[in-house]
Amino acid sequence: MYEVTLNKKLELEDMEKIAKGVMLEDGIALVDEIAYANEKKSIIGVELLLARTDCAPHFRTPLVTA
């Protein structure tokens, strides 16, 4: 689980985009869970799956890059 601190509130629409997957240096990481970690919605918790797109052919184009 990763804790991510943002400089502003994360909108639900953007959280839904992150939930579809995150582009990392070595490929796309699927997101297992994502949730707000504080009331201001500026800290989120993200749990990534170890699977990459070659293990998940149904995965769509990533919308977020690291």
Sequence and secondary structure as in RCSB ss.txt:
>XXXX:A:sequence
MYEVTLNKKLELEDMEKIAKGVMLEDGIALVDEIAYANEKKSIIGVELLLARTDCAPHFRTPLVTA
>XXXX:A:secstr
 EEEE SS   HHHHHHHHT EEETTEEE EEEEEE STTS EEEEEE S  GGG TT     EE 
